[in-house]
Amino acid sequence: MDITRRDLFQIGGKLLVLASAGATLEQIVGAEAPSDAYKMAGHWWGMIIDIDKCIGCGNCVRGCSRENDVPKGYYRTWVERYQVEERKQPVVDSPDGAMNGFPPLKREDIKAFFVPKLCNHCAESPCVQVCPVGATFVSPDGVVLVDREYCLGCRYCVQACPYGCRYLHPETRTVDKCTLCYHRITRGLTTACCENCPTGARQLVDFKNPQDPVHEFLRKNKVEVLKPYMATRAKVYYKNLDGSVR
Amino acid sequence: MTIPGVDGFMYPNEVELQWGLLIVLYPYITGLVAGAFILASLERVFKVEAVRPTYRLALLTALAFLLVAPLPLQLHLGHPERSLEMYLTPHTSSAMAMFGFVYLWYLMVVLLAEIWLEYRADIVRMAQTSTGLRHTVYKALTLGSENVSPAARTIDDKVGFTITVIGIPSAFLLHGYVGFIFGSVKANPWWSTPLMPIVFLFSAMVSGIAAVLLLYVASMKLRRTPIDMPCLDTIARYLFYTFVIDFTLEMLDLVHRTYEADESFRSLDFMVHTRLMFSQVVVQIFLGTLLPLALLAATQLWRFTQARRRALYVTACSFTMVGIFAMRWNVVIGGQLFSKSFLGYTSYKVEFAAREGLLTAVALMILPLAILVVLVKLLPPWEERVISKSGS
């Protein structure tokens, strides 16, 4: 077969487009593009968290930090410890986001529990709504992502997030947040935080998968999302969430 | 373990403030633009002839500040080189993206067009009488239209009037929109109120009117020209009325929040009594609002000599400018000092010589004044010109 110069340009051009598409996805999620077998439309990702199972060890925070190269002093996920006493404001702490766990409780006679936090990957996300250039978006499989190549660093989304999940990355000068380990879940793996949780308190779920245990979990348990009055359609569901949690 | 500057519990990513001093300047500067333009429209649309001596100065002031308005935003961005994307690929659901278009509309369609029409006859005359570089500049400013016949001037007047009529809602939109950018953030109870755009608007009018009065008095002093007292009295009267509405709206917001006392109230109330005590209660409410209101009310109730009235107006306006700045500070900074968990507070320290520091902010406030000096040299706004024009 003879290849003309025109053909060469056309093939080269196509390769260039494909390569840059791959590069863009890489830049978005911080890893390789999803595998070919992965069909975005076939998934709708979220997470379930069993508060009673969380022991506040901070493995999830360390795992996330390692996996995603999270800058020091910022958190894609963190764990809060609530100490709730009757008729009093709850006392909450999260030293270094629980990167190194928690110091022992000073009192044993009060209600205390741990609450892991991360981006809620809201279906009607205020951060997506306010982004002036659409650099923050919801992927077709329900994950809220930030395009680092496009983000202006205006931080309107940081203000709009009711859960405090976003920060300005000190090196890229763009907004950063939990990607639900998009580079992993699109290859059939679970998130780093879920993988590192020793008690199974956190579990990645796919609402579009009829076999996913999330359906039974939602049917059998009393669940709640954080700040339901914000009407963001958050997709991180907590089992036995105490009313004091904000 | 305690974090320096933090009391109680903040979500870990909340400790550092995202919007600092430059974002305080942004609504302050746009407010001055809208306020100055609305003062100018008093003469043009509502035929308040007494304020005629400040008409052109108000327009030039609005332009000088409008040209600087995007700079604090630009300097604040993590990637300023991408800012044009807001115009090229705007996200239509974003209040911030749409503000870019409101700004352009206001700059290009309203302000520049009105100033050009107002000055057109002067520009043509100066193009004909000047030489060298000045001639080239004025010639370029004529935009090729040198017809200043009475018929052409009548058309200028009609078009100018129409633009001002469009300009008033546009000025309302410009600053109301800035209020909406904050007021529509439902995650933040300190900002999230439908009153925010209207409070921003009236405070803008207050600051713009006060700024023009101060600039007018300063210009007359510098030029050793007598101050037109009926003009000053009228501006001060309008400032008083606008201020009363502004203060009423702010008190309505306060009373509403206190009476409703929703989930956020305890946290916000504590913040006002501690971290915002000085900037909100002392500077904004007492020094920046009640004191100037009392001084302006005094000028309405009792008779003073001209010199004393001038002094009272200048004092009231100076405190007003500080008060409105404090209001912007309390909105922008105050809105980030408390945790969205309502369980803690962080603090904010202004850096001195940093990209978003005090030095930059001072430079950004001096810059519009420098631009104004150039504009005044280029397009003199003074009364005698108007008289000579109408005389000719």
Interface residues (C-beta under 8 A of the other chain):
Chain A: Y74 Y75 W78 E80 Q89 P90 V91 V92 D93 S94 P95 D96 G97 P103 K117 P126 Q129 V130 C131 P132 V133 G134 Y150 C151 L152 G153 C154 R155 Y156 V158 Q159 A160 C161 P162 Y163 G164 C165 R166 Y167 L168 T172 R173 T174 V175 M230 R246
Chain B: M1 F9 M10 Y11 P12 N13 E14 E16 Q18 W19 L73 H76 L77 G78 H79 R82 S83 E85 M86 T89 P90 H91 S93 S94 A95 M96 A97 G100 I181 V185 K186 A187 N188 G335 Q336 S339 K340 S341 F342 L343 G344
